[in-house]
Amino acid sequence: MKILYINSLYSPLIEGGAEISLKLIVEGMKSLGHEVAVLSLMPEEGLKKELVDGVTVYRAGLQNRYWPYSKAKKNKLSRLAWHYRDQSNEAMVEVVIEILLTEKPDIVSCHNLAGWSAAVWNPIHQAGIPIVQVLHDLYLLCPNSNMFKNEQTCENQCLSCKILRSNHAEKSTQVSAVVGISNSILQRFIHFGYFANASKNIIYNTRTISNPAPKSARRAGQSIRFGYLGTLSKVKGLDWMIEQFKKLDFEASLSIAGKGDPEYEKHLKEISSGANIEFVGYVNSTEFLAEIDVLIVPSLWEEPLGMVAIEALANHVPVIANKRGGLQETVKDGINGLYCFDSEPDSLGTTMRELYKNPELYNQFSQAARASVASILDADRLIKEYEVVLKEALRDPSTKKLE
């Protein structure tokens, strides 16, 4: 079959895990003998075609007020105007029509549609081409992609989300199959009435992670090294983690890897003053995980999957995770780590203390960690599961490609 993939970005333009996973999927499907092409965005005007590791990639100039992946801050009015156009960007629809006529795909796999808008489903559906929508984040529910506002997770859509996503659930009836990268994110969309006509599927993202030597067994009273790895932002629960760490009454250290808004980084460093906390910036994740005993993932929002937790577990590192979102599907309380709860702030300190005072429990978690995510780490599993979804969508009698 001939597959067209649509995403906001494509290698070497990478903003996060979605782009890494998409490249793996695209190249994997090509290796199985399928024809593949990718349609993505670029900040320059026009449309260009190139080959990236043997894959045909089209890059279309984003027709909106500004390029959203630059570091330049925009005022609230500019952001609102950008999102207003992005709810249904007809200029980008014209680009999709052009590529559909050029490539004539059998099926289209949509991933992150920020910049494209959900309006691109229309011409694909009208052409009788099945659509498979992959959910990497909450963009189709929330313009900010995270449903997090006023320093807390939104249980329902706020007014601006309702306005800017007013007809998205209806538009989603054009989708033949939907894939959540976790059950958590899939159920979130189902709850809001999305993808009523689509088959529902869960396919966990993966990473190629070598198997390092197991962690040394911990001993009673041994200093413990906690770590955080990821973006430094309020939604990630860093203030909570630092406050809880500062209350510990035993020998421990905390290493924080990653970067964020400079003002927020300054704030974090100020509240960390006097504690055994180190900010190490960007790091090689494998090397970082080799230097810590426990990874803390205190995210306050509903993480779609939490790949950083999977990476830690693959490196034999137990995880303390806030029990939210897709983290619950990889971090198993009492098996490879422990849960904490943002509704009970001191629970985070309690879990840190538990892993320090109970080395036998820590050793048990570390020994089980890699095996607990072994199936997720299988790249062949990922590719085969996507191939099954695509083939089933093509066989769906409700979709028939028009000549």
JOUR-V262161 format. One line per field, one symbol per residue. phi: phi as a letter, one per 40 degrees, with the letter a starting at -180 (. if undefined). psi: psi as a letter, one per 40 degrees, with the letter a starting at -180 (. if undefined). burial: 1 if it has 24 or more other C-alpha atoms within 12 Angstrom, else 0. Layout:
phi=???
psi=???
burial=???
This chain:
phi=.bbbbbacbadccbbacccccccccdcccccchccbabbbbacccgabbabbfgbcbcbbccbacacccccccbcccccccccccccaccccccccdccccccfccabbcbcbdgcgccccdcccccgccbbbbccabdcbadcgbfbafgacccbccdcccccbcbcccccccccabbccacdccccccdcgcfccccbabbccbacbccccdccccbdgcdbbcabbiccadccgcdcccccccccbacabbbbbhbaddccdcccccccdgbcbbbbgcaccccccccbcbcbbcdcccddagccccccccbgbcbbbccafcdccbcbdgbbibcbbccbdccccccccccccbcccdccccccdcccbdccccccddccccccccccccccccbaccc
psi=ihhhhhidiihehhdadddddddddddddddeeihiihhaiidiiahihihhfehhhhhhhhgadiheeiehiiiddddddddddedggddddddddddddddfidihhhbhehddieeeddddddefhihhhhhdafdedhdeeefhiffihhdihidddddefdeddddeeehdiihheidddddddddeeifdeiihihhhiiihhihiiiiihiihehiihiihhaigideefddddddddeeifihiihhhhiiahdddddddddeeheighhheahihddddddeidhhhgfhdighddgddddddddffhihhihgiaedeedhhhedeaiiihdegdeddddddddddegdddddddddeddddedddehddddddddddddddddeheehhhi.
burial=1111111111101001111111111111110001111111111000100000001111111111011100000000000001111111111111111011001111111111111111111111101111111111111111111111000011001000100111011011111111111111111111010110111111111110100001100100001111111111111111111111110100011111110100001001100100111110000011011111111111111111111111111111111111111111111111111111110011111111111110101111111111111101101101101110111111010010100
